[in-house]
Amino acid sequence: MKTAITELFGIQHPIIQGGMHYVGFAELAAAVSNAGGLGIITGLTQKTPELLAKEIARCRDLTNKPFGVNLTFLPSFTAPPYPEYIAAIREGGVKIVETAGRSPEQYMPALKAAGIKVIHKCTSVRHSLKAEKIGCDAVSVDGFECGGHPGEDDIPNMILLPRAADELKIPFVASGGMADGRSLVASLAMGADGINMGTRFVATKEAPVHENVKRALVEATELDTRLVMRALRNTERVLKNKGVDRLVEIEREKGRGLKIEDILDQVAGVYPKVMVDGEMDAGAWSCGMVVGLINDIPTVQELIDRVMTEAEQIIRQRLTGFLDGVVAKVPARAVA
């Protein structure tokens, strides 16, 4: 399948594995790239630029296909050394960067000077247009369904994607709620040029996370995520657990007076406890509503092949059947 995204990044399938904290390591990124998608190493999971350089080199040993690095620009008292991280990316020969969080505008000259293509994650049309204006090559449009930070507008992808298609001139992928061939076809129909899958890739054999995490995703339903930190205007969608229950209780008690200090135990240092140690009740960790569509733990290759096969069946059989006046049967689905 060729789209503006496959052409832009030199990949076979219009499927991107978004950056995820303590998930986006070399083995997952390489597996996605080897399967024809675009794998992404999560830059700030690596504590230093030197460690990122080693992770990039490790990924190069595992794949000869294109892969990228995620850089999330966060508000912080002590900002990470972003110029040094960018230097590690440049020196590692990586030509694709997924940016997220705050605007990457101040770092665009350095990225562009290195010949790096930038795809910025946005939760609104206005932010997508700003990304286009500052020179981003593509955007990842993140609907309200997504895991992590969905912004504060609460616009789901059924509305957000067509709005983005109406306004943007650069290509974009749909992010949030993406799990299978149906997700891909629906996104293409609404104007996107591909999909970004995050949570779905966590439940794969190559994802370097504790088996407890994968089992939790398979067992959860679309009713099992919670929105936290709304009072701080830092909304995050996370998987319900005992730590999150405690966080929600504190938020109710504090109301509009909530401060980040009140919930530090539930949000700080949680990812290594969950992803590495398998402590599922440690606190808040990002998870999308798409968890309701996750029912197995395939290899990355099996997952991507399944997405593409199902997408082709839907387009060639079901949708074309409607145009031909045939009552098209829904193709038999593999487990998602």
SULQUIWO-V577971 format. One record per helix or strand of 2 or more residues. SS is the DSSP state (H for helix, E for strand). FROM is the first residue (numbers start at 0). LEN is the number of residues. If there is no record, write none. Layout:
<<SS/FROM/LEN> <SS/FROM/LEN>>
//
This chain:
<<H/3/6> <E/14/3> <H/25/9> <E/37/5> <H/42/3> <H/48/14> <E/66/7> <H/81/10> <E/95/6> <H/104/9> <E/116/6> <H/124/9> <E/137/5> <H/156/11> <E/170/5> <H/180/9> <E/194/3> <H/198/4> <H/210/9> <E/224/4> <H/229/3> <E/235/4> <H/241/16> <H/259/8> <H/269/7> <H/288/5> <H/299/24>>
//
